[in-house]
Amino acid sequence: MSQLKQTVALRDVKCFALHGYYSEEQLIGNHFVIDLETEFSPKGFDDELSQTVNYEDLNTIILSEMKNTQKLLETVLNNIISKVIVLYPFVETINVSIKKLNPPMPVKLAIPLLN
């Protein structure tokens, strides 16, 4: 018999933040898109918020950590995951992704290679 799993997730949370390794990034800032997904085995179905993960809490965690300037996005990811674990210790899986929409790269467009 397979174990029932539930997922609570937020997709495409858009933020402006000052994360970045270079000092210019921390001054200018950038736009980010964050996805956060949790998975857990439900303990019951009594229609109570305490039996699940509240997506409003997930949003609060994301916004809080995006305001806390870091050099590395990996640090932001770790902080988000740590806060979710503290708030929801029954969560079995947490997946977080952060996309920096305009990273400081010398070339913005990918140029196809010709054969």
C-alpha positions in Angstrom: 0.0 0.0 0.0 1.5 3.3 -1.0 1.7 6.3 1.4 -0.5 9.3 0.5 1.5 12.5 -0.1 0.4 16.1 -0.3 2.1 19.0 -1.8 1.7 22.7 -1.0 3.7 25.0 -3.3 4.1 28.6 -4.4 5.2 29.2 -7.9 6.6 32.3 -9.5 6.8 34.5 -6.5 8.3 37.7 -7.9 10.6 39.9 -5.7 13.1 42.7 -6.1 16.2 42.1 -3.9 19.8 43.2 -3.4 21.4 39.7 -3.5 24.6 39.3 -5.3 28.3 38.5 -5.0 29.4 41.8 -6.4 28.9 45.1 -4.5 27.2 46.6 -7.6 24.5 43.9 -7.4 23.9 44.8 -3.8 23.5 48.5 -4.7 21.4 48.1 -7.9 19.5 45.0 -7.0 17.7 42.6 -9.3 14.4 40.9 -10.0 14.0 37.3 -8.8 11.4 34.5 -9.2 11.1 32.0 -6.5 9.4 28.6 -6.4 8.9 26.7 -3.1 7.4 23.3 -2.8 6.8 21.2 0.2 5.6 17.6 0.4 4.3 15.7 3.5 2.2 12.8 4.6 -1.1 14.0 6.0 -2.0 12.9 9.5 -5.7 13.5 9.0 -8.4 15.2 7.1 -10.2 17.4 9.6 -10.2 20.5 7.5 -7.9 22.4 9.9 -5.0 24.6 8.8 -2.9 23.1 11.5 -2.9 19.8 9.6 -1.2 21.3 6.5 1.4 23.8 5.3 0.0 27.3 5.1 1.1 28.9 1.8 0.8 32.3 3.5 3.6 31.3 5.9 5.7 30.1 2.9 5.2 33.5 1.2 6.2 35.3 4.4 9.4 33.2 4.7 10.3 33.9 1.1 9.7 37.7 1.3 11.6 37.9 4.6 14.7 36.1 3.3 14.6 38.1 0.0 14.9 41.3 2.1 17.9 39.9 3.9 20.8 40.7 1.5 23.2 37.8 0.9 26.1 37.4 -1.5 25.1 33.9 -2.5 21.7 32.7 -3.5 22.6 29.3 -2.0 22.6 31.1 1.4 19.1 32.5 0.7 18.0 29.0 -0.3 19.4 27.5 2.9 17.8 30.1 5.1 14.4 29.5 3.4 14.7 25.8 3.9 15.7 26.1 7.5 12.8 28.4 8.4 10.3 26.0 6.7 11.7 23.0 8.7 11.4 24.9 12.0 7.8 26.0 11.2 6.7 22.7 9.7 8.9 19.8 11.1 6.5 17.2 9.6 7.5 18.3 6.0 9.4 15.5 4.3 10.6 17.2 1.1 11.4 20.9 0.4 12.3 22.1 -3.1 13.3 25.7 -3.6 14.5 27.5 -6.7 15.5 31.1 -7.2 16.0 32.6 -10.6 17.9 35.9 -11.0 16.2 37.5 -14.0 19.1 39.7 -15.0 22.4 38.3 -13.8 25.5 40.4 -14.5 26.7 38.6 -17.6 28.9 40.0 -20.4 26.4 38.6 -23.0 22.7 38.7 -22.5 21.6 36.8 -25.6 22.5 33.2 -26.5 23.9 33.1 -30.0 23.3 29.8 -31.8 26.4 28.1 -33.2 26.4 27.5 -36.9 27.6 24.2 -38.4 
